Amino acid sequence: MSTPVPTSTPAVNHLSRAQRALERWASEYPDRIAVIGIDGRGLTWAEVAASTRTLALRLERAGAGAGHRVAVMAGRSRYALSSLLAIWANGSSAVLLDELHPIERLRWVVRDAGCTVVVSAEPVAADLGLTVMETAGSETAPAGGPPAERGPVAWAPREPEAEAYVVYTSGTTGRPKGVRVGVAGLRNFLANAESLGYRPGSRAASVVSPGFDGWLWSVLTPFANGVTCVALDTALENLEQDLAAQQIDNLCMTPSLYAAIEKLPEVEVAVVAGELCPDSLVVRLGTLAERVINVYGPTETTIAATMADTARGDDPRTIGRPMSGYTVTVVDAELSEVPPGVTGEVLIGGLGVALGYVSAGGTDADRFIEGNGARYFRTGDLGILRDDGQLSFLGRADDQVKIGGFRIELGEVERIACQMREIKGAVAYVRGDPATLAIGVQTASGAPLDDALRSRLASEFAVRLPRQLCPTFTHRIAEVPLEPTGKVSRREVAALGEAVLSGDRDQAAEGGAPSVRDGRVLDGVLAAWSGVFGHSVAEDCDFFAVGGHSLLAAQLASRMEAQLGVAVSITDILTARTPRALADRIDETGSE
C-alpha cells in the first residue's frame, strides 16, 4: 500500500454527522430511492447503506485504511454516494476522478496522490494501474456472507485534522495540483448543508463533473437532507428534457449552463455556483424558483464559504454572507481589512480552510497564511463588502479563470501549447458569452499555423485537459505583446483574435458562406462550425469529438442565425451532431 497520509492517533469519529444521516434515512425511508445514476437505475436508502458497508469491508480487506488515499470514479453512477461514504467510513481519503477526463491526466493524478485502489465500475478504471474495487452489486450482501456484511456500517474514528478528500485543480506549474481538504472542513460543510432544510423526498439534479468539488455539493447536500440525487448526463445533450422528465425540484448549476437551457423547470430551490452570476439570471430564476441561492467558495475552502439565500432576505446578485464556521474579509495588498465599498481581495478563514496541497511548496502554497492564531486562504478573488454586510464578487485578480464553473490557470494552457516545437509563444484568454477559451500562438520561424498543426494542438489539449477546458479557437500572433508593465497583454491578443473572426464573418457576408436561399445550406453550416471551433471541420465530424459542449452549441446556434438567417435550436445541434445531419435538418424544415 501507499504511505499513509500523516495523521494524529484517531480517537473520535468526527464524521459522525455523515454516519447519523445515513442511519437516519436508511431507517426512516428504507425503500425510498436515494440515488439515481445516468443509466436511470437507482438505489434505495437501505441499499445505499448496504453498499457502503460492503465497499468499506472490501477496502479494509484490500489494505486501504486510515490515512490512505483511495481514488473514486463512480460519480455518475448509482454508487456515487455509497462509494464516498465507504471510503470515509473506512478512515481513508477520497481522491475525486472523472472518467471522462483524459486517461493521461487521470494516471498522473493517481500517481501524484499515491493511490493504489480505485472504487469504480467504469471500464477505464482498469487502465489506471490500480486495484479496482468494483461497485456493481455491492448493495446486495453475498449469499452466506459473514454477519459483518449484514450488520450496521462500522465507521473508523477520525480526527478533525485528518484528510477527508483531495480534488485536483489547475496549477500554475502546468500540472494539476491536489487540494487536501480536512475532516473538520467536511463536517462543517455537512452541517451547513443540513441547515438548508431541503424537503426530504424531493429530487435534486447532479450535473457537475465528478472530478471537481462542485460535485460534492450536488451529492452531499441532497444526502444531508434526505433528498433523491439524480445524475443527469449533460453529454447526452438532452438535459432540458431530462430535467422535466425526472421531475427535478432542486437545481445547482453554473450561470453558463443555466443560460444554455432554453426552458428551465419550475423548482423549489435554484442554486447558482462556480461563476459570476449576472443580474439577468437572478431575474430569470426569480420567476421559476421559490428560493434562489448564490454560493461561493474556492476548492481550498471546502466547497462553499459564503451564501446569498433569498429565503432569509439576501440579495442573490451578491455572494452573500459567510456560512457557519467561516470568517470572510476584504483586504488590501498588505492584508489589512478595507472598509465597506472599497475593492480588495477576498480572504477566507475558519473550519473550511484546506489542509494544503498534495505537493507542498511553490507559489501556490503561499496562499495559505497564518494570522492572529488562525489560518486563512488568499483567494485571489476581488470583492466589495456592502454596507448591509453582503459581499459582491468582482472576478479574479490574476490569470486564473473559470470556464463553465471549472477553474483553470491560463498558464497551464499556454505551457501545453509551448511544449510543441513549432510553437514559440502562446497567450490564452477568455472570449465569448458563454465564455470559452481561446489561444493565440506564435509559431517558430517558417512554421505555418495550418490545419495539421491545429489538429495536433487540439489533440495535445484533449490529452492533457478536461474537455470543458480545451481551447475552442486558435489563431496566430506575430509576437507575444506586452503591457508597459512588462506583463502579457491578453486584451491585445483577444482583439487580434476577434479581428480574425470578424474577417471570417465579413467573408461570409460577401459570399463565402452561402445562404439557405441559395440552396447551399451545407456550405453555410460548415462555415459557421469552423468559425466557432476556430478551424475547418469536415461535414461528417462529430460535434462532441471535436470538443463541443452545451455552451459551444449556444454560440453555434447564435452564429448560424446571424450568418444563415435561420433559427436553429441548441437541441437541433446537439442531436444532429454533424454538419451534414444539421444541414439536412435545416433543408427539411425549410421545405415544409
N, C-alpha and C positions, 0 to 999 in steps of 0.2 A: 504493500500500500504506500501511498504518498506520505510525506512527512506531515503530521497533523499541524493545523494552524495553532500557534501558541495560545493557550487559554489558561485561566486560573483553575484551580481544582473546583469542579462543579459541586454545588450543594443544594441548590433550589431550582425548581423548574420555573424559569422566568418567561416561558411561553405558555403558561397555564391558561391564558385567555384563549389561545387557539384551541387548546385541549378542551376547555369547557364549552366553547362554541360547537365543536364537532360532536361532543357528547350530547349537548342540548338538542341540536337539530336531529341527530340520529334517534334520540329518544322521543321527541315531541312529534316529529314528522318523518318517521322511518320510510314511508312509502312515497313521499313527495320527491319529485325529480329535483336534484341539486345542481347537476352539471350536464350540459348537452354539448357534444363535440360537433365539429363541422360536418361530420358524416350523418348528423341527425340522431345519433344514438346517445343515450344518457345513462346516468347513474342516479339512484335514489340516495337519500342521506344515509340510509343504512348501508348501502353498497359503497358509498364513499368511505365510511368508517371501516368497512371490511377491507377495502382496497388499501387504505392507509396502513392498517395492521399488517396485512400480508407483505406489502412492499417494505415496510420498516424491518420486518423479520428477515426478508431476503437480503436487505442491505447489511444487516448485522452479520448474517452468515457469510457475506462476501468480504467481511473485514472492514467495512466502512463504518466508522463510529464517530465519537466526539472529536470535533476539530477537523475531520477530513472534509474535503470538498467533493461534492457529487454533482455531476452535470445532469441537468433535467431538460429533456426535449420532448415534452408532451403537451405543450401549451394550447394546441388547437384540438386536442382530443378530450374525451370524457374523463380522462385520468389527470387532467391538469391540476385540479385541487389536491387529490389524494397523493400525487407524486410529490408536491411541495410539502404537504403535511407529514408524509412518511420520512422525508429527509430530515425535517426538523424534529420529529418525534424520536428519530434515531440519534440526535445530537450532532448531525452533520450540517454543513453549509451548502446551500443550493447555488449552482452556477447556471444562470439562465442562458439557454440556447434557442435559436430559431432555426428549424430545419430548412427554411428557405434561404438562409444566408449561404454565401459561397463556402464550399467544403474546406478550402484552404484557410479561410478565416476561422471556421469552427475548429479545425485542427490546431491552429495557432492558439486559440483561446483556451482549449482544454490542456494544452501543454503548459501555457503560461500559468494557469490556475493550479496545475498539479493534480488534475482529476485522473482517476483510474477506473471509475464506474460512471455509466450514464443510464438514467432511468428514462426509458423510451420504448415505443413500439414502432418508431419510424425506421424504414429501411436504411436511410442514410446513416443512422446511428452506428451501424456495423462498420462504416468507413472511418470512424474516429480513432480506431486502435484502442478502444477501451472495452472493459467488460460491460456487456449490455444487460441491464435489468429490465426484462420485459414487463410491461404494464398490463397487457391483454389478459383478461381472465382473472386479474388479481382481486376482483370484487367477490369471487366465489372461493371459499376455503376448499382446498383439495379434499376429496373423499378420504376419510380415515386419517386426516391430518391430526397433528398433536393438538391438545386442548389450547395451547398458547395461540394457535392460529384462529381460534374461535372466540377468544375472550376479548376484553376491552384493550384498547391501544395503550401500551405502556410507554410513557414519554420519558426520555432521558433528562436528567436535571441539566439546566443551562444557567450560566452566569450572565448578567446583563452585558458584560464586555466581550462575550463570545461573539463569533461571526455567525450571522444568520444567512446571508446570501451575497453573491457577487454579480454585478452587472457590468458588462464591458461597453464602454462608450468610446467615441472618437478621441484620439490623443494627439497632442502637438508633436509627438515624435514620429508620426506617420504610422504608428501601430495603435490598435485599440488599447485602452487602459481599463483595468478591472477595479471597480469601486467596491470596497468592502463595507457592508452595512451590518451593524451590530444587532444583537438580540434586543437591547434596550430600545433602539430605534424602531424595530419591527413591532415590539409590544406596544409602544406608544402609538404607532400607526393603527394597529388593530383597535385600540381604544377609541381613537378619533373616528375610525370607520364605523364602529358600532354606534357612536353618538349621533351619526347622521340620521338614524331612525328610518331607514328604508322599510317598506312594507314587506313583512315576511310572506313568501309565496308569490311575490311579484317576479318579473323576469327582467334581467339585465343583459345587454349585448356586450360581448367581448370581441373587439375588432383590432386590438393593438398587437403589434409584433411581440411574440413571447420572449424575444431577446432583449427587451427594454423594460425598465421598471414601471412604465405606464401600464403594462400588462398586469402587474401585481395589483394595481388599483382595480382593474377590471375583474380580477378573480377574487381578491380578498375582501373587497367592500361588499359584494354580494354574500360571500361566506359569513362575514361577521353579522349580517342582518337576516340570514335565513332566506336569501333570495336565490332564485334559479339563475345560474350563469350560462348564457347561450353563446357559444363561439360561432361567429359568422365569418366565412372565408371571403375577404374582400377580393382575393384573386379571381374568384368566380364572377366578380363584377355584376352580381345581381343583388347588391346589398339593399337597395331600396325595396325590392320585393320581399327579401328575407326579413327585413325589419317589420314589415306589415304581417307577413305570414306567421312569424314567430311571436306575434303579439307582445312586442317589447315594451316594457314600462319605464326602463331606466337606461339612459344613454350616457356614454363617455367617449368623446371623440375630439380630435383637433379641429380648429376652425377650418382648415383646408378640407378636411373630409366632410364636415357639415356642408361646406359650400358646394362640394361635388355631388351632393344628393339633392335631386330636384324636389322631391316630395318627402318630407320627414313626417313620421307618425306623431300623433299627439301622445305625450308621455307624462309620467308623474315627475321625473327628475331628468334634467339635461345638464350634464357636466361638460364644461369646456376646459381643455388642458393642453399643454405642450407648446402653444404658440400665443402670440399677442392676439387677444380677442377683439375684433373690430366692432364698433358700435352697431353696425347693421346686423351682425349676427345676434347680438343681445336683443335687438328689437324682434328679429325673426323668432328666436327661441321663446321670447316672452309671449308669443301668440300660440305656441304649441305645447309648452311645458308648464305644469303647475308650479315648478320650482326650478330655478337656474342657479348652478354653482360654477364658479370660475376658480379652479385650483392652480396653484403654482408651487414648484419645488424642484430644484436640480436633483439629479441622481444622487449626489453626495449628501442630500438631506432627507433621505428615506421617503421617496415617492411624492409627498406633498407637505409643504411647510406653512402655506397660507391659504385662505379660502374666503371668497366672497359668496354669500349664500342669501338669496332673496327671501328665504324662509325666516331669516332674522333681520330683514330690512337692509341688507348690504346692497351696494351698487355693483352688479356683475361686470361692469366695464372696468372695474379695478380688480386686483388680485386679493382684495380684502384685508383680513387681519391674521395675525399668527394663530395657527392651530394650537391646541393644548400641548404643552411640553416644549414650545419653541419661543425664542425671542428673535425678533426681526427689527433691524435698524437700518437707516440710510446714513452712509458715512462718506467723508471726503477722502482724498488721496492719503492723508495722514491717519486715516481710520478714526477720525473724530466725528461724532454724530452731528449731522446738519439739521437745521430747523425745518419744520414743515414748509412745503412749497419750493424747496431747493433740491435740485437734481444731485444724486450721488449714487454710490454703489450699494447694492443690497447685501447686507451682512446677516447671516443666519447662525444662531446658536441654539443650544438645547439638546434634548434627548435624541433628536433625529440626525444629528451631525454624524456622518460616516466615520468609520474607524481609520480610513485612509485608502491607499491603493495597494493592489497586489504587489506591484513592483515599486518599492519606495524610491524616493529621490526624484530629481528633475524639477523643473519649474512648477509642474502641476502640484507637487506636494506642498509648495509654499502657500497654497490657497487655504490650507488648514492652519489656523493661527490660535494662539493662546492669549488670553487677556482676562484680568480680574478673576483668576482662578477658574475660568470657564474656557470652553473650546468653541471656535467659530469657523464658519466656512465663508470665504470670499467668493461670491457667486459670479462676479464679472458682469452682472446684470445692472442696468441703470433703473432707478426708480425715484418716485417723489412721494413723500408722506403727505397726505392731505390733512387739513385741519380736523377732519372728523375721525382721524386715526386709520383710515383705509389707505392702502398702498397702490399707487399707479405704476404699472410696469411699462418701461420705455424701450426695452430691447437690450442688445449687447453692447459692451464697451470694447470688445476685442474682435478677433476674426472667427469666433465660434458662431455658428448659425444653426437654425432649426429648419428642417425640410419635412413637412408633414408630421411634425412632432418629434422627429428623430434628430438628435444632436450630432453635429459633425464639425470638426475643425477644418477650415478651408485649406490649411497647410497639409493635412493628410491627403486630400485630393491632389494637390499640387505635387507632392512628393511622389505619388504613384505615377503621375504623368512623366515626371522628370527622370524616372528610372529607365525610360526608353532612350536609347542612344540618339534617336532622331530629334528628341525634344531638348532644347537648350534652357528654356524657362517656361513657367506656366503661372497663370493667375486665375484662380477660381472665384466665382461670385454668384450671387443670387439674382434671379431675374423672374419676371412674370408674376401673375396673380391668377391662380395659386402659385406659390413660389416653387421654382425648380432650380437646380444647379446648372451653371454654365461654366465653361473654361476657355480662356484664350491661351494659345500655346505659341511659343517662339521656337521655330524649328531650327535645327542646326543648318549650317551653310550648305545649300544645294539640296536640302530635303524638302520636298513639297508636302503640304497637308492634303494628300489625295485620299481617295476612298479606302485604299489599302491601309494607310496609317490611321485613318479614323476608325476603321474596323478593329485594328489591333489595340488602339487606345480603349475602345469600348469593351473589348474582351478583357483587358487588364483591369479596368474598373469593375467589371462584373465578377471577376475572380476575387477581388480584394474588398469590395464594398457591398453592403446590403443593397438590394435593387432600388429602394426608395432614394438612396443617396448617390446614385450614379449620375454624372452629368448628362443632360439631355441635349445639350447644344455645345458644339466645339467649333472654334474659329481660330484663324491665325492672327498673330500680332507680330509686328516687325521687331519690337523690343519690349521689355518689361518697363512700363512707365513709372516714374517715381514722383511723389509729392515733394514739395520744398523741404519737408521734414526728413526726407530720405525713405519714407515708407512707401510701399507699393500703392499706386493709385488704382484701386479697384474700380472706382467710378469711371475713370477714363477707359479702362478695358471694357466695362459694361457698355459704355457709349459706343465703342467700336463694334461690339457685338450687335447692338441694336441697329447700327448703321448697315451691317451685313444683312440682317434680317429685313430691314426696310428696303434694301436693294432687291431682295428676293420678292418682296411684295410689289415693288414698282414694276419689276419684270413681269410678274403675274398679271398686273393690271394692264400691261401693254400687249398681252397676248401670250405670255409664257405659260400661263395656266388657263387653258380654255374653259369657257363657261359651260354650264349644263345646256344652255340654249343652243350651243354649237354642236351638241351631241357628243362631245369628247369628255365625258364625265371622269373616266379613269385617270386621264392626264391631270385633271384638276385635283382629284383626290390625292394622287401621288405627290403633287407639288405641295399640298397642304401638310401631308405627313412629313415630307422632307424638311419643311420649314420648322415644324415642331421639334423633330428629333435632331435637327442640325446636320443631317447628312442624307444622301439619297437612299431611298428604300425601294425594294422590289415589290411588284404587285401582289406577290403571294407571301410576303413576310408577315410573321405573326406579331401582333401588337405587343403582347407580353414578352415575347422572345427578344425584342429589341429594347426592352426596358420600360414599356408602357405601364401605366397605372391610372387610377381614377383621376388624379389631378391633371395628368397629361391629357386624358380624354376630354376633360373640360376645356383645356386650351385648344385642343384639336377641333372640338365642336365649334368653338368661337371663331377660329381661323377659317374653317370651311364655310361658315355662314357669311363671313366678310368677303372671302375670295370667290365663292361659288354662288352666293345668293340663295342658298338652300338651308332650311332648318334641319340640322342633324343632331339628334339627342346623344347624350353620353352613353345611354344604353345601346343605341344603334352601333356605336363604335366598339363597345366592349363585347357585344355579341357577334358582330360581323368578324372582328379580329384581323382581317386582312384588307388592304386597299381594294383588291378585286371584289371581294364579297360586299364591301361597303358601297362601291360604285354600282354594283348590280342592284343593291337595295335602293339606292337613290334613283336609278333608272326605273325600277318597278314602281316606286312611289310617284315619280313624275309622269308615268304613263297611265296612272289610274284616273 
